[in-house]
Amino acid sequence: MMDWRGFGPAMGSPKAVDLARAGLGAALGLLLTGLMLRGTGLGWLIAPFGATAVLAYAVPSSPLAQPWSVIAGNTLSALVALAVLTALPQTSVAVPLAVGLAIAAMLAARALHPPGGAVALLVSLGSPGDWPTTLGTVAVGSALLVAIAILWNGAMGRVYPFRQPAQPGPHGTQDPRPEARIGLDPAELAAILEEYRQSANLGVADLARLVGAAEQAAAARRMEGFTAADIMSRDLVTVGPGAPLGTVADLFRTRGFTSLPVVDGGRLRGVIFQIDLIRRAREDAFRQHSSLLAALAKLIDTHRKSPPKAGEIMKTGVPQVTPSTPVGALLPLLADGGAEAIPVVEGSAIVGIVTRTDLVSALAQRLALVQV
């Protein structure tokens, strides 16, 4: 018996921000592309550009939406259709042959772009006409849609073109993010996609992100039963907003801390990290035309008439959790590039702090228990 649920939506419910980013971006991209095409004398928009806009603005991480796929796929399809139309003018087989050959050409060029099929169909329905104008409209229009999509997606906080695994990571090195280090290199991931015939639907970087997220979720599952209260440091050393940076530096040195909560009247105001001192000293060195060591020494000099205070460099708006927060929820917060320490609060009062060291220790203990 047929399961009619298979005819229902296969996608998750989008957020309002996704609707706005996709709809407004596509409308703006098509409008600007049309105006620029008209300004160059190449005409106006063609129907397949609407489908291209769906991919480039709604699903910019899809392999089918990447710049090479868009520009090469559309242009190659137009070229194939023009060639077929020239060889077989006004015949019943010209249109299906053009579309079929365009699909084969896009696959061969690793530039599969579904709107390319529509480009081939549209071009083959016409007459051989002016090759330069037809190719120019398709190529320039596709390039404009891509250029605007890069600007739009960047402004919306999305990565486009989608970063591939071989590109530098967040620290300017070739190492991927820790959550993406899944024990499989890009070649192995690509082989998996090829084996399951998913290379046109899912990119290597997408698969790496999904597997990394799954592993992180599995690690969180293994931490069930642990909460922030179980692993947090409770005997806190804190400073006030008015504490001189020299005092802060002394605490870092003598206590071995890498972070200090800034508290005023029992209320958490922010957190100071060791790196904040170095960043401030670096800024002072540039401004004062001095060395970094000299700027740092001056920054933490407690004998200065008006030494800089903790409140001037503390970080505000850092992530916060409660004592009952599951440890699994701390994993993404303390991941590479995120927070170095998480304050644990009850109301506005700080009752503890969880560092990456605390989290690693908890994970090691739980793994040891699992293996026993």
N, C-alpha and C positions, 0 to 999 in steps of 0.2 A: 504494500500500500504506500502510495506516495506521501511523503512528509511535506505538507504544504508550507511548513515553517521555513523551508529552504528558499521560498520566494520572498521572504521578508527582508528587511534591511540587514546587510552584513557588516555595516559600519557602526561604530559606537556613536553615541550622541555627542555632537560637537558643542564646544563652549561658545558663548556669545562672542568672545574675542576672536575665535577662529572664523566665525561667520563674517565678522567685520573685516578682518584681515584679508580673507579670500575675496569677498564681494567688492569691497572698496578698491583693493589692489588691482583686481582684474579690470574693473571699470576705468580706473585711472590709467592703467597700462595701455588698454585699447584706445582710449581717447588720445593720449599723447602719441601713440604709434600712428594712429590715423592722421593726426594733424601733421606730423613730421613727414609721412609718406606723401601727403598732399603737397606739402611745401617743397618736396624734391621733384614733384611732377610724376611720381610713380603711381598715382591713383589714390585709392582709399583702402580700407580694410577688406580682407577676404574672409569668408565664413570659417575656414579652418583655424584662423587666428583665435576665434572664440574658444575652441577646444584647447589650443596651446595655452591660453590664459588660465583655463581650469587647472592644468598641471602646474604651471610655473608659479601661480599665486595661491592655489589651494593645497597642493601637495608638493612643495618644493624639494623635499628630500627624496622623491621618487627617482629611480634611474631614468625613467621616461621623461622627466622634466628638466634634466641637466642641460646646460648650454650646448654641448656637443650634439645631444639628441635633438634638441629643438632646431638649431640652425642647420646642422648637416642633414637631419632627417627631412625637414621640410624642403630644403633646397634640392637635395638629391631626388626627392619624389617628384618635384616639379620638372627637373631635368629629364628623368625617365619618362614622364608623361609626354613631354614635348617631343622626345625622340620617337615614342610609339605613335604619336599623332602625326608626325611627319612621314613615318614609314607606312602607316595604315590609316590614311585620312578617311573620315566618314564611313567607318566600318563598324559593325555591331560588336566586334571583339576588341576594339581599341580601348574602351573604358575598363572592362575587367582585366585585360592584359596589362594595362598601365598600372592599375592598383596592385595587381599581383607582383609584377616586377619591382614596383616601388617598395613593397614590403620586403621582398628578397634583398633588394639593394640596401635598405636600411639595416637589416639584420647583418648582412655581410660587413657593413661599415661600422657595426656596433653603435648605431645611431637610431635605434627603434624609437619612433615617436608617433603614437596613434594618429594625431592630426595629419601626419604625412600622407596617410592613405586618403584622407579627404582632399588634400592638396592635389594628389595625383588624379583623383576622380574629377575634381573641378577643372583642372587644366585640360584633361583629355575630353571633356564635354565641349570644349571650345574649338577654336581653329588654331593651326600652327602659329599664326600671327607673328608677333614680335618677340623673339626669344629674349633679348636683353631686358625688355620691359617686364616680361613675366617673371624671369629669374630674379631681376632686381627687386620687384615688389615682394616676392616670397623671402628672399635672402635678407634684404634690409629690414622688412617688417619683423621677421623672426629675431634678428639681432637686436632690434629696438625693444621688442617685448622682453628679451632676456636682460638687456641692460637696465631697463626700468624695474624688472623683477629683482635684480641684484640690489638696487637702491631701496626698493620698497621692503623686501624681506629683511634687509639689514636694519632699516629703521624700526621694523616691528620686532626685532630681537631674534630673528630666525637666520640660520646659516644657509646661504645660497650663493654660489654653488655649494652643494653639500660636501663637507670636508672628508676626504678619503683617508683611510688608515695610514697611507704612506706619507702623508703630510705631517709637519711638525706638530707636536702636542702642545698643551697649554703652557709649558715652560720653555718652549723653543727647542725642545729635543725631539728625537724620533720616537721616544717612548709614548705610547698611548696613555690615556687616563687610567688610573689603577682599576677602576670598575670595568674597563674594557680589556684588561689583561687576562684573558680567559684561557690561556694555554694553547690557543689556536692562532696561527699566523694568517695574514690576509689570503695567502694562496690556498690554505686549507679551507677557509670560509668560502672562498670563491668556488672551490671544488664541490662543496656541499650544495651551494646554490645551483650549480650546473647539474649535479646529480638529480636534484629534485625539480629541475626545470623552473627555477624561481629567479634566475638572474635578471629577467626583464621586469620583475615585480618588486624585488628587494635588493638593495645595494649591500656590498660587503660591510660598509660602515654601519648600516641599519642593523644587519644581523649581529654585528659585534655589540652594538648597544643593547639589543634585545637579550642576547645571551648574558651580557654583563649584568643587566637589570634583573634577570632571572636568578643569577647566582647571588646577587645582593639580597633578593627577596628570600632565597633559600637560607642564607646566613642569618637573616632576621628571624626566620622561622625557628632556626636552631637556638635562638636566644630567647624564645618564649619563656615567660616566667621571670625573667630578669627585668628590673626597672631601673630608672636613673638613680633611685634611692639606694639600690643595692651596690652600685659601683662608684657613686660620687664621692668626692673629698668633702668632708664636713667641717673639719677644723680649719677654717679659712683664714688666710692672711689677706687683709684688704687695705686699701689706701683711700683717703678722701680726695675730692676734686682739687683741693688746695695743696696737696702734697708736692714738694719740689721733685723734679725729675731725678735729682741726685739720690733722693731717698728711694725712689722707685728702682733705680739702677742698683743700689746697694741690696735691696731685697731680691732682685733677680740674681745677683751674684752670690749672696750668702745662702739663700734658700734653694737655689736651683730651679726656680719657677720659670716658666715661659710666658705666663699670663698672670695678671693681677686684677681682681674685680675692684671697681671704683664705687665706693658706697658713701652715701650722704644721709645721715639720720636713719640708718637702717634700710634705706631704699637703694636699690641698684641703679647706678647712673650710667655705667659703661664698663668696658674692659680695656686694659692696656696690655699689649703684647710686646715682647722684646723687639720684634721687627719694627714696631712703631717708633722706638727710640732711634733706630738706625735710619729710618726714612726721614725723620725730622732732622737728624744731624746732616744727612745728605742734602736736604733742602737748604739748611743753613750754610753748608759749605759752598754751594753754588751761589747763594746770595751774598756771602761774605768773601768770596774768592779765596777760600782757605782749604786746607786739606780736610778729609773726612775725620781723621783722628783728632785734629785740632777742634773741629766743630763739635764732635762728640764730647771731648773733654770740657769744653765750655758749656755745653748743654747740661751736663750733670754736675757742674761746679756748684756746690751748696753755699759757697761764700759770695756768690754774686748778690748784688743789691736786690734785684728782682728776678730770681730764677724762674724758668718756665715751670708751669704746674701740670699735674696729672690730667686735670680737666681739659687742658688745651690739646692733648694728643689722644685721649681715650677714644675708643670706638663706641659709638652708640648704635642702637638698633640691631645689636647682635642677636642671633637666634636664642630663644630661651625655652626651657622645658620645665615641667613640673616633676615632683618626685615620683609620680605614678606613670610617667611616660615610659613606654616599653623601650628597652635598649635597642631593639631593631629599628626604631624610628630615629635613633641617633646616627645610624650608619650613613645615610645620605648627607646629614648635616656636617659630619666630621670627615666626609670624603675629601680627596685632594682638591684644592682650590676653594674649599668651603671654610667653615669656622675651625679654629685651632682648639677652642675650648668653648663649652656650652654652659652658661650659668643655669642653675636649677633654682627656681623661685617658687614661693608660695605667696600669692598676691603680688606685692611689690618688693617683698623682702627676699634676699638671697639666702638660701639654706645649704647650698652646695655648688660644686662645679665639676663637670666631667670633661676630661681632656682626652686627646687621642690615645695617650698612654693607658688611661683607665679603660678605654674601649678595647684596645688590643689585649690587655691583660684579661678582661672578661671573656673575650673570644677564645683566648688560649685555654682558660680554665674550662669553658664549656666544651671545647673540642676534646680536651683531655678526659672529661667525664664521658663523652660519647664513645671514646675509643676503649674505655675500661670495660 
